[in-house]
Amino acid sequence: MEDLKKKLESCLLILNNGVEATSFRNMNWLNDFCAALLEFSSAVHKSLSDRKQNDKGHESAELVCLCLTQIMVCVRQVECTMKLASGSAVSASHVYFFDRIRWCLQRLLHLYSSEESIDDGQGRSFLKLLDSTLDTLALFSSNNEENSDLMNFPNTPAEILALSAQLRINIDLLLGQTLGFANVALQQDKRALSALCQKVIRELSAFQNECKVRNSSSSNLKLKAMTLEQALYQLEDFINDALLRLVFTCFLDFQKFSVDKIRTLLRSSSDDEAIADEFIADFDVNIDRATQIGIFAIAFAPNLKMKTMMRSCLASFESLDTSLIPSLQAIGSDLHSEVLEQHFDEEVSKFKAALQEIIDSRAFLGCCLEILTAGISVAEKHYEKGALEDLLQMALFVLEHFQVEVNRTVLAETKLQIGQEYLQQFIQIIRECKAILMCASQVEQKRIIKRFKILRTVLRKLHGCIGASSHREEGPNSLESHLMDETQAELIETSFSGIATTQCSILYDTVRRRRLARAPETKPKERNQQNLKSVNYSVRRRESLRTVMFKRQNMAESKRMYTTISNQSTNLQITDILEQLTGMSTGVFQC
């Protein structure tokens, strides 16, 4: 431990000497820094290989991987900026990345100085909280026919009350994360999420009241527990569907509210200041949405390397959140803002690629099919070219999904590889839709909508040929049943008064700008026909988020992967970092 601290202190010393250098163009010290960082990483790799990783140690290892990845991201940006002409703008870029490198080094130094793992805000994810809650409820409600005698049922009122209190804590944290997501969810999903949270609170209160009844029968407790389980499953299922819809919107808004468009608006006449403010507000909201999506994706990443990549992207967004837009607004910082823009675009590209690899193909196509169906229905009533262009762009995200190698194997596994044929048909009809929109003014609207209906048909075939998860069944319950009237909505604030909305820090301790209040989306209720999934009590634990939104895994496979990740993936991740640092420390930065 002491050796690791000394190596970190050496890295900090070299970094500080580089910052104090009279010219940022003299970057010879950067080779020394990379060499020192390589020594530290090698020592960390050996340390992790020599000791068995428990949960606490594994969380520390994840933080080490995140910090090292962020340092490498920033070092590469410094390498890019060193090729630019010297000046205050370049100096500002260097200082920005130096500060991030220093922050990561100091975070690591604190980790090894205190000899304690740092709570990075991701230790108790939605998945872990939900599993913990369901494990506790399983003591009261057993769906295993071979264990009908409920041997583990709490015996004393004190035990029952203690478990009830722990349930309340877990569910409060669970709802806190749900409300954090609801803050950035699509407008049509906000009220349903609030209603489902209200239902969970109501069923939890009923369960706790039953726990307080003296000599309460096990059958009554079982009934209340099963009802609470049902509410939790419905909440999980709806979050899954809402996340998918948000992914498409988030990807689309990355293009709609790009940094380059904001820069153009800020440089134009003062008449466009209000429009620029709107763009900036939409840009901020989309970053918040990407962060919420990423937080859920982290919990379901298949390995530590993918988890670190996602967290690194979110950490970069977190840092850029308080620097990128101000750099656009500042006078005389064009070069600095361009450097940050390039960095942002690279992180967005990595974020989208990582998410496309984590997300489940069938669920992704199914959500796109629902969005396309709703959009066509709206277009038939009120034609709008811009809305159809958005639908086409969302269809292109499906093509991006199958650019990922692991997703292409899903098509190869279809019967007679028919998925590959459908994908080619999908590509062809996308081209036709794009072409007809380019000359929309010369074509009848019915013909344009007809092409999109063909697009929907081909997408349905593509979606249908991919095997459905055996763990999830379609249910008849409509989203309408979860919407509240205005009177019920007014009661939510009172019910949630004791629940803190979760907004954890990914890595950096930044002061986030206050978000501008967003006006409700103006699109009609185009997705009120989304179906919730029925609760199946024939299995102990359904894995809707794990098997539907994200890559399908059965229970045995999950346990095997968890063991592999705990014992090996940390070392594999460090090895990957070492390979990159080896190249960095062999004169790459000499100029």
Secondary structure as GFF3:
##gff-version 3
##sequence-region A 1 591
A	DSSP	alpha_helix	2	19	.	.	.	ID=ss1
A	DSSP	alpha_helix	28	50	.	.	.	ID=ss2
A	DSSP	alpha_helix	55	81	.	.	.	ID=ss3
A	DSSP	alpha_helix	88	114	.	.	.	ID=ss4
A	DSSP	alpha_helix	126	138	.	.	.	ID=ss5
A	DSSP	three_ten_helix	145	147	.	.	.	ID=ss6
A	DSSP	alpha_helix	157	182	.	.	.	ID=ss7
A	DSSP	alpha_helix	187	212	.	.	.	ID=ss8
A	DSSP	alpha_helix	218	256	.	.	.	ID=ss9
A	DSSP	alpha_helix	259	267	.	.	.	ID=ss10
A	DSSP	three_ten_helix	270	272	.	.	.	ID=ss11
A	DSSP	alpha_helix	273	299	.	.	.	ID=ss12
A	DSSP	alpha_helix	304	320	.	.	.	ID=ss13
A	DSSP	alpha_helix	324	329	.	.	.	ID=ss14
A	DSSP	alpha_helix	334	358	.	.	.	ID=ss15
A	DSSP	alpha_helix	361	381	.	.	.	ID=ss16
A	DSSP	alpha_helix	385	401	.	.	.	ID=ss17
A	DSSP	alpha_helix	405	412	.	.	.	ID=ss18
A	DSSP	three_ten_helix	415	417	.	.	.	ID=ss19
A	DSSP	alpha_helix	418	438	.	.	.	ID=ss20
A	DSSP	three_ten_helix	440	442	.	.	.	ID=ss21
A	DSSP	alpha_helix	445	465	.	.	.	ID=ss22
A	DSSP	three_ten_helix	479	482	.	.	.	ID=ss23
A	DSSP	alpha_helix	486	495	.	.	.	ID=ss24
A	DSSP	alpha_helix	544	544	.	.	.	ID=ss25
A	DSSP	pi_helix	545	549	.	.	.	ID=ss26
A	DSSP	alpha_helix	555	564	.	.	.	ID=ss27
A	DSSP	pi_helix	565	569	.	.	.	ID=ss28
A	DSSP	alpha_helix	570	584	.	.	.	ID=ss29
###
